Every structure is written in structure tokens, then in C-alpha cells.
């Protein structure tokens, strides 16, 4: 069976990571967001991280990815430990050590 990647769509692959984030956050894109972790790839979407967040276990993904993952399962996708959205801390230039 030939799987055509262009025709395969789901909430992880239908649009780009940044577009998904803008859709979920209501951001119209008028303000360009500073890249807090340049070159860092989201381990779930495999796209550059937009609006990064860190779990208490030290895992970093985009906040929109955390929201999607935690809406399906209230567990960390890496440790399988219980995890709630309010436990994810947004990473900003002011709280990242250079």
C-alpha cells in the first residue's frame, strides 16, 4: 500500500508547527516572536520549537505541543509520569541561562 505523505493529515502533520501554534493561541502573526531556542527541534513534531515550555522532568517542547499531548493523556510522553498543563513552565529569554 502506497502511503502518500502529502495526503496524510492529522493534528500533528496537517499544517506547520508555527501555523498550528498561531491557530491555537489566536495569534494573528502581526508580532514576530523572538526565537528563544534557535536550532532546537520539537521532539514530537520534529519542527523548530515555537514558544518553548519545559516540564518538571526537564523535557522541552513547544507549548502548543504540550497542550495537544496533555489533552490526550495526562502523562509526560517521555517518562509516562502524571503531568498537568499548569506544571509546564514557559521558557523566555529572562529565565534561560545563557
C-alpha positions in Angstrom: 0.0 0.0 0.0 1.5 3.3 -1.1 1.2 6.0 1.6 1.3 9.5 0.1 2.7 11.8 2.8 1.2 14.8 1.1 -2.3 13.4 1.5 -1.8 12.2 5.1 -3.1 14.7 7.6 -3.8 14.7 11.3 -3.3 17.2 14.1 0.5 16.6 14.0 1.1 17.0 10.3 -1.7 18.9 8.6 0.0 22.4 8.9 3.3 23.8 10.0 4.2 24.0 13.7 4.2 27.7 13.8 0.8 27.8 12.0 -0.7 25.4 14.5 0.6 27.5 17.4 -0.9 30.7 15.9 -4.2 28.9 15.4 -4.3 27.6 19.0 -3.2 30.8 20.6 -5.3 33.2 18.5 -2.1 34.9 17.3 -2.6 36.6 14.0 1.1 36.8 13.3 1.2 40.6 13.5 4.0 40.5 16.0 7.1 38.5 15.2 8.1 36.2 18.1 11.6 36.1 19.3 13.2 32.6 18.9 14.2 31.7 22.5 15.8 28.4 21.5 17.3 28.8 18.0 18.0 25.5 16.3 16.1 23.4 18.9 13.8 20.8 17.4 10.5 19.8 19.0 10.9 16.0 19.7 7.2 15.3 18.9 6.6 17.4 15.7 10.3 17.4 14.6 9.9 21.1 13.7 11.6 24.1 15.2 10.3 24.9 18.7 7.8 27.8 18.9 7.0 29.2 22.3 9.0 26.5 24.3 7.9 25.1 27.6 9.8 22.8 30.0 8.3 20.0 32.1 9.3 19.4 35.7 11.2 16.4 34.3 13.3 18.6 32.1 11.8 17.9 28.7 11.3 20.8 26.3 8.7 21.1 23.6 6.5 23.9 22.2 3.7 24.9 24.4 1.2 24.0 21.7 2.7 20.5 21.6 2.4 20.2 25.3 -1.2 21.3 25.2 -2.0 18.7 22.5 -0.2 15.9 24.2 -1.7 16.6 27.6 -5.2 16.9 26.2 -4.9 13.3 25.0 -3.1 11.9 28.1 -2.4 13.5 31.4 1.1 12.0 31.3 4.5 13.1 30.2 5.1 11.4 26.8 8.7 10.6 27.7 8.5 9.5 31.4 4.9 8.4 31.5 4.6 10.1 34.8 1.4 12.1 35.7 1.7 15.6 34.3 -0.7 18.6 34.1 -0.6 21.6 31.8 -0.1 24.0 34.7 3.2 22.2 35.5 4.7 23.3 32.2 6.8 26.4 32.5 7.1 28.7 29.5 10.8 29.4 28.6 11.6 33.1 28.0 14.9 34.9 27.4 14.7 36.1 31.1 14.5 32.6 32.6 17.0 30.7 30.3 20.7 30.7 31.4 22.9 31.8 28.5 
